[in-house]
Amino acid sequence: MEVVRLPEALLVTASGELDADTAPELTRVLDGVDAGVVVLDLRAVPFCDSVGLASIVTLVGRGADVRVIGSRQVVRLMALTGMEHHVVFAASVAEAVSPHVHEG
């Protein structure tokens, strides 16, 4: 898990499976974030289970503007669970931090 503070957002990059074994690390990273733009770069995450998804749902519930750059699998999971109504999907970090990206 890599965390970088950009001028426009907090960038969190994860790799590997995001499941019951690894999601607690993401939760710890996101615990201090209450609001603002958070970009989750999940392109290197081939699998995400309900525990991983819950970490993201909790962040959204705290009022963060969550933008996801996801692998095909992660994007599909988020779409199947209705998360596309609560996060913004982007193809790159540059797109995710663009001022033209907004919830839609």
Biopython code that builds the backbone (N, CA, C, O; Angstrom):
import numpy as np
from Bio.PDB.StructureBuilder import StructureBuilder

atoms = [
    (1, "MET", "N", (0.853, -1.166, 0.000)),
    (1, "MET", "CA", (0.000, 0.000, 0.000)),
    (1, "MET", "C", (0.899, 1.228, 0.000)),
    (1, "MET", "O", (1.793, 1.358, 0.835)),
    (2, "GLU", "N", (0.655, 2.107, -0.927)),
    (2, "GLU", "CA", (1.430, 3.343, -1.027)),
    (2, "GLU", "C", (0.483, 4.527, -0.902)),
    (2, "GLU", "O", (-0.573, 4.553, -1.534)),
    (3, "VAL", "N", (0.858, 5.500, -0.093)),
    (3, "VAL", "CA", (0.038, 6.690, 0.119)),
    (3, "VAL", "C", (0.872, 7.915, -0.228)),
    (3, "VAL", "O", (1.981, 8.088, 0.277)),
    (4, "VAL", "N", (0.323, 8.768, -1.098)),
    (4, "VAL", "CA", (1.017, 9.987, -1.517)),
    (4, "VAL", "C", (0.034, 11.139, -1.416)),
    (4, "VAL", "O", (-1.088, 11.062, -1.916)),
    (5, "ARG", "N", (0.469, 12.210, -0.761)),
    (5, "ARG", "CA", (-0.360, 13.412, -0.682)),
    (5, "ARG", "C", (-0.057, 14.272, -1.896)),
    (5, "ARG", "O", (1.038, 14.824, -2.008)),
    (6, "LEU", "N", (-1.010, 14.389, -2.802)),
    (6, "LEU", "CA", (-0.893, 15.259, -3.971)),
    (6, "LEU", "C", (-1.533, 16.598, -3.622)),
    (6, "LEU", "O", (-2.301, 16.671, -2.662)),
    (7, "PRO", "N", (-1.242, 17.654, -4.371)),
    (7, "PRO", "CA", (-1.891, 18.934, -4.081)),
    (7, "PRO", "C", (-3.418, 18.850, -4.171)),
    (7, "PRO", "O", (-4.131, 19.536, -3.438)),
    (8, "GLU", "N", (-3.905, 18.004, -5.077)),
    (8, "GLU", "CA", (-5.342, 17.922, -5.325)),
    (8, "GLU", "C", (-6.048, 16.836, -4.537)),
    (8, "GLU", "O", (-7.270, 16.879, -4.398)),
    (9, "ALA", "N", (-5.304, 15.855, -4.012)),
    (9, "ALA", "CA", (-5.954, 14.683, -3.428)),
    (9, "ALA", "C", (-4.969, 13.831, -2.650)),
    (9, "ALA", "O", (-3.754, 14.021, -2.716)),
    (10, "LEU", "N", (-5.527, 12.895, -1.918)),
    (10, "LEU", "CA", (-4.733, 11.838, -1.306)),
    (10, "LEU", "C", (-4.794, 10.649, -2.263)),
    (10, "LEU", "O", (-5.877, 10.175, -2.605)),
    (11, "LEU", "N", (-3.631, 10.172, -2.690)),
    (11, "LEU", "CA", (-3.560, 9.047, -3.622)),
    (11, "LEU", "C", (-3.153, 7.799, -2.849)),
    (11, "LEU", "O", (-2.096, 7.758, -2.219)),
    (12, "VAL", "N", (-4.008, 6.787, -2.908)),
    (12, "VAL", "CA", (-3.728, 5.511, -2.253)),
    (12, "VAL", "C", (-3.649, 4.455, -3.344)),
    (12, "VAL", "O", (-4.610, 4.233, -4.081)),
    (13, "THR", "N", (-2.497, 3.809, -3.439)),
    (13, "THR", "CA", (-2.277, 2.783, -4.459)),
    (13, "THR", "C", (-2.149, 1.431, -3.772)),
    (13, "THR", "O", (-1.324, 1.246, -2.877)),
    (14, "ALA", "N", (-2.976, 0.497, -4.205)),
    (14, "ALA", "CA", (-2.947, -0.850, -3.637)),
    (14, "ALA", "C", (-2.624, -1.848, -4.736)),
    (14, "ALA", "O", (-2.880, -1.599, -5.914)),
    (15, "SER", "N", (-2.063, -2.973, -4.336)),
    (15, "SER", "CA", (-1.799, -4.041, -5.296)),
    (15, "SER", "C", (-2.051, -5.377, -4.612)),
    (15, "SER", "O", (-2.003, -5.483, -3.386)),
    (16, "GLY", "N", (-2.314, -6.375, -5.409)),
    (16, "GLY", "CA", (-2.641, -7.685, -4.870)),
    (16, "GLY", "C", (-4.105, -7.758, -4.494)),
    (16, "GLY", "O", (-4.860, -6.812, -4.717)),
    (17, "GLU", "N", (-4.503, -8.868, -3.930)),
    (17, "GLU", "CA", (-5.900, -9.068, -3.564)),
    (17, "GLU", "C", (-6.291, -8.173, -2.390)),
    (17, "GLU", "O", (-5.512, -7.951, -1.463)),
    (18, "LEU", "N", (-7.502, -7.675, -2.459)),
    (18, "LEU", "CA", (-8.053, -6.842, -1.395)),
    (18, "LEU", "C", (-9.165, -7.660, -0.743)),
    (18, "LEU", "O", (-10.318, -7.634, -1.173)),
    (19, "ASP", "N", (-8.785, -8.382, 0.300)),
    (19, "ASP", "CA", (-9.709, -9.324, 0.925)),
    (19, "ASP", "C", (-9.587, -9.254, 2.445)),
    (19, "ASP", "O", (-8.982, -8.326, 2.982)),
    (20, "ALA", "N", (-10.156, -10.229, 3.128)),
    (20, "ALA", "CA", (-10.160, -10.218, 4.589)),
    (20, "ALA", "C", (-8.759, -10.164, 5.181)),
    (20, "ALA", "O", (-8.572, -9.634, 6.277)),
    (21, "ASP", "N", (-7.785, -10.699, 4.480)),
    (21, "ASP", "CA", (-6.407, -10.679, 4.980)),
    (21, "ASP", "C", (-5.721, -9.338, 4.774)),
    (21, "ASP", "O", (-4.903, -8.933, 5.600)),
    (22, "THR", "N", (-6.040, -8.641, 3.686)),
    (22, "THR", "CA", (-5.306, -7.421, 3.334)),
    (22, "THR", "C", (-6.112, -6.136, 3.507)),
    (22, "THR", "O", (-5.523, -5.061, 3.620)),
    (23, "ALA", "N", (-7.440, -6.216, 3.531)),
    (23, "ALA", "CA", (-8.278, -5.020, 3.657)),
    (23, "ALA", "C", (-8.027, -4.234, 4.942)),
    (23, "ALA", "O", (-8.148, -3.009, 4.927)),
    (24, "PRO", "N", (-7.677, -4.896, 6.066)),
    (24, "PRO", "CA", (-7.401, -4.097, 7.270)),
    (24, "PRO", "C", (-6.297, -3.054, 7.078)),
    (24, "PRO", "O", (-6.330, -1.999, 7.711)),
    (25, "GLU", "N", (-5.330, -3.337, 6.221)),
    (25, "GLU", "CA", (-4.281, -2.340, 5.941)),
    (25, "GLU", "C", (-4.883, -1.129, 5.239)),
    (25, "GLU", "O", (-4.553, 0.008, 5.576)),
    (26, "LEU", "N", (-5.766, -1.362, 4.262)),
    (26, "LEU", "CA", (-6.442, -0.256, 3.577)),
    (26, "LEU", "C", (-7.289, 0.517, 4.580)),
    (26, "LEU", "O", (-7.302, 1.748, 4.558)),
    (27, "THR", "N", (-7.982, -0.178, 5.443)),
    (27, "THR", "CA", (-8.812, 0.474, 6.450)),
    (27, "THR", "C", (-7.963, 1.364, 7.349)),
    (27, "THR", "O", (-8.363, 2.488, 7.654)),
    (28, "ARG", "N", (-6.800, 0.886, 7.778)),
    (28, "ARG", "CA", (-5.904, 1.697, 8.623)),
    (28, "ARG", "C", (-5.454, 2.960, 7.889)),
    (28, "ARG", "O", (-5.411, 4.045, 8.468)),
    (29, "VAL", "N", (-5.120, 2.804, 6.612)),
    (29, "VAL", "CA", (-4.680, 3.953, 5.813)),
    (29, "VAL", "C", (-5.799, 4.982, 5.693)),
    (29, "VAL", "O", (-5.549, 6.185, 5.763)),
    (30, "LEU", "N", (-7.026, 4.515, 5.513)),
    (30, "LEU", "CA", (-8.149, 5.410, 5.275)),
    (30, "LEU", "C", (-8.800, 5.933, 6.557)),
    (30, "LEU", "O", (-9.625, 6.844, 6.501)),
    (31, "ASP", "N", (-8.441, 5.373, 7.697)),
    (31, "ASP", "CA", (-9.072, 5.751, 8.965)),
    (31, "ASP", "C", (-8.997, 7.237, 9.271)),
    (31, "ASP", "O", (-9.951, 7.793, 9.817)),
    (32, "GLY", "N", (-7.910, 7.891, 8.941)),
    (32, "GLY", "CA", (-7.766, 9.305, 9.264)),
    (32, "GLY", "C", (-8.389, 10.246, 8.254)),
    (32, "GLY", "O", (-8.321, 11.463, 8.423)),
    (33, "VAL", "N", (-8.993, 9.711, 7.211)),
    (33, "VAL", "CA", (-9.546, 10.541, 6.142)),
    (33, "VAL", "C", (-11.043, 10.731, 6.377)),
    (33, "VAL", "O", (-11.796, 9.759, 6.442)),
    (34, "ASP", "N", (-11.467, 11.990, 6.503)),
    (34, "ASP", "CA", (-12.890, 12.262, 6.705)),
    (34, "ASP", "C", (-13.539, 12.890, 5.480)),
    (34, "ASP", "O", (-14.714, 12.645, 5.204)),
    (35, "ALA", "N", (-12.803, 13.676, 4.765)),
    (35, "ALA", "CA", (-13.376, 14.374, 3.621)),
    (35, "ALA", "C", (-12.260, 14.712, 2.647)),
    (35, "ALA", "O", (-11.099, 14.367, 2.864)),
    (36, "GLY", "N", (-12.627, 15.386, 1.581)),
    (36, "GLY", "CA", (-11.655, 15.732, 0.560)),
    (36, "GLY", "C", (-11.625, 14.673, -0.517)),
    (36, "GLY", "O", (-12.354, 13.682, -0.460)),
    (37, "VAL", "N", (-10.780, 14.893, -1.489)),
    (37, "VAL", "CA", (-10.666, 13.977, -2.618)),
    (37, "VAL", "C", (-9.679, 12.866, -2.267)),
    (37, "VAL", "O", (-8.550, 13.126, -1.852)),
    (38, "VAL", "N", (-10.127, 11.634, -2.443)),
    (38, "VAL", "CA", (-9.279, 10.467, -2.243)),
    (38, "VAL", "C", (-9.307, 9.659, -3.528)),
    (38, "VAL", "O", (-10.368, 9.224, -3.976)),
    (39, "VAL", "N", (-8.140, 9.462, -4.117)),
    (39, "VAL", "CA", (-8.014, 8.660, -5.327)),
    (39, "VAL", "C", (-7.499, 7.284, -4.915)),
    (39, "VAL", "O", (-6.424, 7.161, -4.326)),
    (40, "LEU", "N", (-8.273, 6.261, -5.230)),
    (40, "LEU", "CA", (-7.867, 4.886, -4.963)),
    (40, "LEU", "C", (-7.419, 4.269, -6.279)),
    (40, "LEU", "O", (-8.238, 4.009, -7.160)),
    (41, "ASP", "N", (-6.131, 4.038, -6.409)),
    (41, "ASP", "CA", (-5.587, 3.403, -7.608)),
    (41, "ASP", "C", (-5.571, 1.901, -7.345)),
    (41, "ASP", "O", (-4.686, 1.382, -6.665)),
    (42, "LEU", "N", (-6.558, 1.223, -7.894)),
    (42, "LEU", "CA", (-6.735, -0.210, -7.678)),
    (42, "LEU", "C", (-6.505, -1.002, -8.959)),
    (42, "LEU", "O", (-7.010, -2.115, -9.105)),
    (43, "ARG", "N", (-5.745, -0.428, -9.884)),
    (43, "ARG", "CA", (-5.490, -1.114, -11.157)),
    (43, "ARG", "C", (-4.749, -2.426, -10.973)),
    (43, "ARG", "O", (-4.896, -3.335, -11.791)),
    (44, "ALA", "N", (-3.962, -2.541, -9.923)),
    (44, "ALA", "CA", (-3.182, -3.767, -9.689)),
    (44, "ALA", "C", (-3.872, -4.688, -8.679)),
    (44, "ALA", "O", (-3.236, -5.562, -8.090)),
    (45, "VAL", "N", (-5.170, -4.483, -8.485)),
    (45, "VAL", "CA", (-5.953, -5.327, -7.580)),
    (45, "VAL", "C", (-6.816, -6.260, -8.426)),
    (45, "VAL", "O", (-7.817, -5.829, -8.997)),
    (46, "PRO", "N", (-6.434, -7.541, -8.510)),
    (46, "PRO", "CA", (-7.184, -8.476, -9.346)),
    (46, "PRO", "C", (-8.450, -9.013, -8.684)),
    (46, "PRO", "O", (-9.316, -9.571, -9.357)),
    (47, "PHE", "N", (-8.558, -8.845, -7.356)),
    (47, "PHE", "CA", (-9.699, -9.404, -6.635)),
    (47, "PHE", "C", (-10.009, -8.528, -5.434)),
    (47, "PHE", "O", (-9.102, -8.084, -4.730)),
    (48, "CYS", "N", (-11.290, -8.281, -5.204)),
    (48, "CYS", "CA", (-11.744, -7.522, -4.038)),
    (48, "CYS", "C", (-12.990, -8.214, -3.508)),
    (48, "CYS", "O", (-13.938, -8.459, -4.254)),
    (49, "ASP", "N", (-12.984, -8.531, -2.205)),
    (49, "ASP", "CA", (-14.165, -9.160, -1.624)),
    (49, "ASP", "C", (-14.961, -8.131, -0.824)),
    (49, "ASP", "O", (-14.667, -6.936, -0.869)),
    (50, "SER", "N", (-15.963, -8.601, -0.098)),
    (50, "SER", "CA", (-16.849, -7.691, 0.634)),
    (50, "SER", "C", (-16.118, -6.912, 1.725)),
    (50, "SER", "O", (-16.517, -5.793, 2.047)),
    (51, "VAL", "N", (-15.069, -7.474, 2.293)),
    (51, "VAL", "CA", (-14.316, -6.768, 3.334)),
    (51, "VAL", "C", (-13.560, -5.594, 2.711)),
    (51, "VAL", "O", (-13.523, -4.506, 3.286)),
    (52, "GLY", "N", (-12.963, -5.807, 1.552)),
    (52, "GLY", "CA", (-12.298, -4.721, 0.841)),
    (52, "GLY", "C", (-13.276, -3.647, 0.427)),
    (52, "GLY", "O", (-12.999, -2.456, 0.569)),
    (53, "LEU", "N", (-14.424, -4.068, -0.087)),
    (53, "LEU", "CA", (-15.454, -3.125, -0.496)),
    (53, "LEU", "C", (-15.954, -2.313, 0.698)),
    (53, "LEU", "O", (-16.224, -1.119, 0.568)),
    (54, "ALA", "N", (-16.078, -2.954, 1.851)),
    (54, "ALA", "CA", (-16.550, -2.257, 3.059)),
    (54, "ALA", "C", (-15.614, -1.113, 3.452)),
    (54, "ALA", "O", (-16.076, -0.085, 3.946)),
    (55, "SER", "N", (-14.318, -1.274, 3.242)),
    (55, "SER", "CA", (-13.364, -0.201, 3.535)),
    (55, "SER", "C", (-13.677, 1.036, 2.696)),
    (55, "SER", "O", (-13.594, 2.165, 3.180)),
    (56, "ILE", "N", (-14.033, 0.813, 1.449)),
    (56, "ILE", "CA", (-14.343, 1.921, 0.540)),
    (56, "ILE", "C", (-15.694, 2.530, 0.889)),
    (56, "ILE", "O", (-15.848, 3.751, 0.872)),
    (57, "VAL", "N", (-16.672, 1.687, 1.205)),
    (57, "VAL", "CA", (-18.002, 2.168, 1.589)),
    (57, "VAL", "C", (-17.904, 3.056, 2.833)),
    (57, "VAL", "O", (-18.562, 4.094, 2.910)),
    (58, "THR", "N", (-17.099, 2.657, 3.788)),
    (58, "THR", "CA", (-16.910, 3.439, 5.013)),
    (58, "THR", "C", (-16.333, 4.812, 4.695)),
    (58, "THR", "O", (-16.761, 5.816, 5.263)),
    (59, "LEU", "N", (-15.364, 4.854, 3.792)),
    (59, "LEU", "CA", (-14.760, 6.128, 3.391)),
    (59, "LEU", "C", (-15.800, 7.032, 2.741)),
    (59, "LEU", "O", (-15.864, 8.222, 3.049)),
    (60, "VAL", "N", (-16.605, 6.485, 1.856)),
    (60, "VAL", "CA", (-17.678, 7.258, 1.214)),
    (60, "VAL", "C", (-18.647, 7.779, 2.274)),
    (60, "VAL", "O", (-19.079, 8.930, 2.214)),
    (61, "GLY", "N", (-18.982, 6.935, 3.237)),
    (61, "GLY", "CA", (-19.906, 7.320, 4.294)),
    (61, "GLY", "C", (-19.401, 8.458, 5.168)),
    (61, "GLY", "O", (-20.195, 9.175, 5.778)),
    (62, "ARG", "N", (-18.090, 8.626, 5.230)),
    (62, "ARG", "CA", (-17.512, 9.733, 6.007)),
    (62, "ARG", "C", (-17.446, 11.029, 5.211)),
    (62, "ARG", "O", (-16.969, 12.043, 5.719)),
    (63, "GLY", "N", (-17.919, 11.004, 3.971)),
    (63, "GLY", "CA", (-17.993, 12.233, 3.194)),
    (63, "GLY", "C", (-16.862, 12.494, 2.235)),
    (63, "GLY", "O", (-16.789, 13.577, 1.654)),
    (64, "ALA", "N", (-15.975, 11.535, 2.052)),
    (64, "ALA", "CA", (-14.866, 11.737, 1.104)),
    (64, "ALA", "C", (-15.379, 11.688, -0.325)),
    (64, "ALA", "O", (-16.337, 10.978, -0.631)),
    (65, "ASP", "N", (-14.740, 12.438, -1.180)),
    (65, "ASP", "CA", (-15.000, 12.414, -2.621)),
    (65, "ASP", "C", (-14.075, 11.342, -3.184)),
    (65, "ASP", "O", (-12.910, 11.613, -3.476)),
    (66, "VAL", "N", (-14.590, 10.125, -3.336)),
    (66, "VAL", "CA", (-13.766, 8.979, -3.702)),
    (66, "VAL", "C", (-13.767, 8.794, -5.213)),
    (66, "VAL", "O", (-14.815, 8.758, -5.858)),
    (67, "ARG", "N", (-12.566, 8.679, -5.751)),
    (67, "ARG", "CA", (-12.368, 8.465, -7.184)),
    (67, "ARG", "C", (-11.546, 7.193, -7.341)),
    (67, "ARG", "O", (-10.487, 7.047, -6.731)),
    (68, "VAL", "N", (-12.036, 6.287, -8.153)),
    (68, "VAL", "CA", (-11.441, 4.956, -8.265)),
    (68, "VAL", "C", (-10.876, 4.736, -9.659)),
    (68, "VAL", "O", (-11.555, 4.936, -10.666)),
    (69, "ILE", "N", (-9.624, 4.322, -9.691)),
    (69, "ILE", "CA", (-8.998, 3.839, -10.914)),
    (69, "ILE", "C", (-8.890, 2.337, -10.676)),
    (69, "ILE", "O", (-8.026, 1.886, -9.925)),
    (70, "GLY", "N", (-9.747, 1.580, -11.300)),
    (70, "GLY", "CA", (-9.823, 0.176, -10.932)),
    (70, "GLY", "C", (-9.513, -0.787, -12.047)),
    (70, "GLY", "O", (-9.600, -0.464, -13.232)),
    (71, "SER", "N", (-9.147, -1.983, -11.627)),
    (71, "SER", "CA", (-9.027, -3.088, -12.579)),
    (71, "SER", "C", (-10.437, -3.422, -13.070)),
    (71, "SER", "O", (-11.426, -2.991, -12.476)),
    (72, "ARG", "N", (-10.518, -4.161, -14.114)),
    (72, "ARG", "CA", (-11.822, -4.557, -14.656)),
    (72, "ARG", "C", (-12.657, -5.261, -13.583)),
    (72, "ARG", "O", (-13.863, -5.038, -13.481)),
    (73, "GLN", "N", (-12.012, -6.105, -12.790)),
    (73, "GLN", "CA", (-12.721, -6.862, -11.765)),
    (73, "GLN", "C", (-13.266, -5.949, -10.667)),
    (73, "GLN", "O", (-14.398, -6.120, -10.215)),
    (74, "VAL", "N", (-12.467, -4.993, -10.249)),
    (74, "VAL", "CA", (-12.897, -4.077, -9.193)),
    (74, "VAL", "C", (-14.036, -3.193, -9.690)),
    (74, "VAL", "O", (-15.020, -2.995, -8.978)),
    (75, "VAL", "N", (-13.915, -2.668, -10.884)),
    (75, "VAL", "CA", (-14.973, -1.827, -11.442)),
    (75, "VAL", "C", (-16.267, -2.623, -11.563)),
    (75, "VAL", "O", (-17.342, -2.106, -11.258)),
    (76, "ARG", "N", (-16.177, -3.864, -12.001)),
    (76, "ARG", "CA", (-17.368, -4.708, -12.137)),
    (76, "ARG", "C", (-18.018, -4.932, -10.777)),
    (76, "ARG", "O", (-19.237, -4.810, -10.651)),
    (77, "LEU", "N", (-17.227, -5.257, -9.757)),
    (77, "LEU", "CA", (-17.767, -5.456, -8.417)),
    (77, "LEU", "C", (-18.475, -4.201, -7.930)),
    (77, "LEU", "O", (-19.574, -4.277, -7.380)),
    (78, "MET", "N", (-17.851, -3.055, -8.129)),
    (78, "MET", "CA", (-18.454, -1.810, -7.657)),
    (78, "MET", "C", (-19.747, -1.503, -8.409)),
    (78, "MET", "O", (-20.700, -0.989, -7.823)),
    (79, "ALA", "N", (-19.781, -1.813, -9.692)),
    (79, "ALA", "CA", (-21.003, -1.596, -10.470)),
    (79, "ALA", "C", (-22.115, -2.546, -10.008)),
    (79, "ALA", "O", (-23.270, -2.137, -9.885)),
    (80, "LEU", "N", (-21.772, -3.797, -9.754)),
    (80, "LEU", "CA", (-22.767, -4.783, -9.311)),
    (80, "LEU", "C", (-23.360, -4.439, -7.946)),
    (80, "LEU", "O", (-24.500, -4.799, -7.652)),
    (81, "THR", "N", (-22.593, -3.750, -7.124)),
    (81, "THR", "CA", (-23.054, -3.414, -5.778)),
    (81, "THR", "C", (-23.627, -2.001, -5.677)),
    (81, "THR", "O", (-23.986, -1.557, -4.586)),
    (82, "GLY", "N", (-23.715, -1.291, -6.803)),
    (82, "GLY", "CA", (-24.294, 0.045, -6.799)),
    (82, "GLY", "C", (-23.338, 1.155, -6.397)),
    (82, "GLY", "O", (-23.754, 2.301, -6.227)),
    (83, "MET", "N", (-22.068, 0.828, -6.245)),
    (83, "MET", "CA", (-21.104, 1.839, -5.816)),
    (83, "MET", "C", (-20.845, 2.908, -6.877)),
    (83, "MET", "O", (-20.305, 3.970, -6.568)),
    (84, "GLU", "N", (-21.228, 2.630, -8.132)),
    (84, "GLU", "CA", (-20.989, 3.638, -9.163)),
    (84, "GLU", "C", (-21.798, 4.899, -8.911)),
    (84, "GLU", "O", (-21.535, 5.936, -9.520)),
    (85, "HIS", "N", (-22.776, 4.825, -8.022)),
    (85, "HIS", "CA", (-23.559, 6.007, -7.651)),
    (85, "HIS", "C", (-22.884, 6.817, -6.546)),
    (85, "HIS", "O", (-23.330, 7.916, -6.219)),
    (86, "HIS", "N", (-21.812, 6.277, -5.972)),
    (86, "HIS", "CA", (-21.173, 6.909, -4.825)),
    (86, "HIS", "C", (-19.698, 7.245, -5.028)),
    (86, "HIS", "O", (-19.113, 7.978, -4.231)),
    (87, "VAL", "N", (-19.103, 6.720, -6.081)),
    (87, "VAL", "CA", (-17.705, 7.010, -6.404)),
    (87, "VAL", "C", (-17.634, 7.447, -7.858)),
    (87, "VAL", "O", (-18.573, 7.245, -8.628)),
    (88, "VAL", "N", (-16.524, 8.039, -8.218)),
    (88, "VAL", "CA", (-16.270, 8.429, -9.605)),
    (88, "VAL", "C", (-15.190, 7.498, -10.137)),
    (88, "VAL", "O", (-14.160, 7.303, -9.492)),
    (89, "PHE", "N", (-15.422, 6.926, -11.306)),
    (89, "PHE", "CA", (-14.418, 6.080, -11.942)),
    (89, "PHE", "C", (-13.575, 6.926, -12.881)),
    (89, "PHE", "O", (-14.091, 7.800, -13.578)),
    (90, "ALA", "N", (-12.296, 6.664, -12.894)),
    (90, "ALA", "CA", (-11.366, 7.374, -13.774)),
    (90, "ALA", "C", (-10.408, 6.363, -14.383)),
    (90, "ALA", "O", (-10.224, 5.269, -13.850)),
    (91, "ALA", "N", (-9.805, 6.733, -15.495)),
    (91, "ALA", "CA", (-8.877, 5.842, -16.192)),
    (91, "ALA", "C", (-7.429, 6.049, -15.765)),
    (91, "ALA", "O", (-6.578, 5.197, -16.020)),
    (92, "SER", "N", (-7.142, 7.187, -15.111)),
    (92, "SER", "CA", (-5.761, 7.498, -14.721)),
    (92, "SER", "C", (-5.778, 8.442, -13.530)),
    (92, "SER", "O", (-6.815, 9.014, -13.193)),
    (93, "VAL", "N", (-4.635, 8.599, -12.904)),
    (93, "VAL", "CA", (-4.529, 9.554, -11.800)),
    (93, "VAL", "C", (-4.800, 10.959, -12.310)),
    (93, "VAL", "O", (-5.502, 11.728, -11.653)),
    (94, "ALA", "N", (-4.256, 11.305, -13.468)),
    (94, "ALA", "CA", (-4.474, 12.647, -14.026)),
    (94, "ALA", "C", (-5.961, 12.926, -14.224)),
    (94, "ALA", "O", (-6.439, 14.017, -13.913)),
    (95, "GLU", "N", (-6.684, 11.947, -14.739)),
    (95, "GLU", "CA", (-8.127, 12.124, -14.920)),
    (95, "GLU", "C", (-8.833, 12.226, -13.566)),
    (95, "GLU", "O", (-9.743, 13.038, -13.397)),
    (96, "ALA", "N", (-8.418, 11.408, -12.612)),
    (96, "ALA", "CA", (-9.072, 11.389, -11.302)),
    (96, "ALA", "C", (-8.928, 12.711, -10.562)),
    (96, "ALA", "O", (-9.849, 13.118, -9.854)),
    (97, "VAL", "N", (-7.804, 13.385, -10.707)),
    (97, "VAL", "CA", (-7.598, 14.647, -9.992)),
    (97, "VAL", "C", (-8.012, 15.869, -10.809)),
    (97, "VAL", "O", (-7.904, 16.999, -10.334)),
    (98, "SER", "N", (-8.483, 15.646, -12.026)),
    (98, "SER", "CA", (-8.915, 16.744, -12.871)),
    (98, "SER", "C", (-10.093, 17.480, -12.236)),
    (98, "SER", "O", (-10.995, 16.849, -11.684)),
    (99, "PRO", "N", (-10.087, 18.805, -12.311)),
    (99, "PRO", "CA", (-11.210, 19.550, -11.754)),
    (99, "PRO", "C", (-12.520, 19.307, -12.506)),
    (99, "PRO", "O", (-13.589, 19.682, -12.026)),
    (100, "HIS", "N", (-12.441, 18.687, -13.669)),
    (100, "HIS", "CA", (-13.636, 18.419, -14.465)),
    (100, "HIS", "C", (-14.304, 17.113, -14.077)),
    (100, "HIS", "O", (-15.392, 16.806, -14.564)),
    (101, "VAL", "N", (-13.659, 16.329, -13.195)),
    (101, "VAL", "CA", (-14.240, 15.073, -12.746)),
    (101, "VAL", "C", (-15.117, 15.371, -11.548)),
    (101, "VAL", "O", (-14.689, 16.019, -10.593)),
    (102, "HIS", "N", (-16.333, 14.897, -11.610)),
    (102, "HIS", "CA", (-17.253, 15.093, -10.494)),
    (102, "HIS", "C", (-18.225, 13.925, -10.452)),
    (102, "HIS", "O", (-18.337, 13.154, -11.405)),
    (103, "GLU", "N", (-18.914, 13.811, -9.346)),
    (103, "GLU", "CA", (-19.912, 12.745, -9.247)),
    (103, "GLU", "C", (-20.985, 12.999, -10.269)),
    (103, "GLU", "O", (-21.376, 14.138, -10.524)),
    (104, "GLY", "N", (-21.451, 11.924, -10.845)),
    (104, "GLY", "CA", (-22.481, 12.095, -11.848)),
    (104, "GLY", "C", (-23.498, 11.039, -11.830)),
    (104, "GLY", "O", (-24.431, 11.066, -12.632)),
]
sb = StructureBuilder()
sb.init_structure("model")
sb.init_model(0)
sb.init_chain("A")
sb.init_seg("    ")
for serial, (resi, resn, name, xyz) in enumerate(atoms, 1):
    if name == "N":
        sb.init_residue(resn, " ", resi, " ")
    sb.init_atom(name, np.array(xyz, "f"), 0.0, 1.0, " ", f" {name:<3s}", serial, name[0])
structure = sb.get_structure()
